[in-house]
């Protein structure tokens, strides 16, 4: 009785760890969406300067966009080596997430289906998440474009990083195949491990 309970407890911990590993990279987008939701609930619009606890909403969105896109593109533009660092970090984080999937779920089908879902998230979120987060916030004074032309004003303040949020999508050209390549290796390992486990189980039954 004790051993199964301990096993279930460990799996729950690994599942919680997976949740954290998926949420942490999405924190900037979550902050932007929550900021927009607060503005909507409180009836703020894009015409005046809006603040939340004395912090301008434009500053909150700027910080989030810089964290999700601005700093990344600034590094890539400064030295191409940072592009490799970025892809390596995404791949490593995905590998860590897939490892927690294997530790948190026991069935081959569960590991494969959830692993594919995680791969989808890491294939698109790092590159298109920032642009999607501000998609409903664009207005006549904020038209993000890949050329970086024009200022962006949201909630009465200037927002930097809106153009970078759109330009970040260009990195998906290698990022998407990378994510699904990592998943393919993971899937082969999971299927192979599952087949080996079934063989051992049949051998024991004999």
Protein Blocks (a to p, Z undefined) as FASTA:
>chain_A
ZZmmmmmmmmmmmmmmmmmmmmmmmmmmmmmmmmmmmmmmnopafkbccdeehiafklmm
mmmmmmmmmmmmmmmmmpmklmmmmmmmmmmmmmmmmmmmmmmpmbfklmmmmmmmmmmm
mmmmmmmmmmmmmmmmgcfklccdfkopacddeehiacehjlmmmmmmmmmmmmmmmmmm
mmmmmmmmmmmmmmmmmmmmmmmmZZ
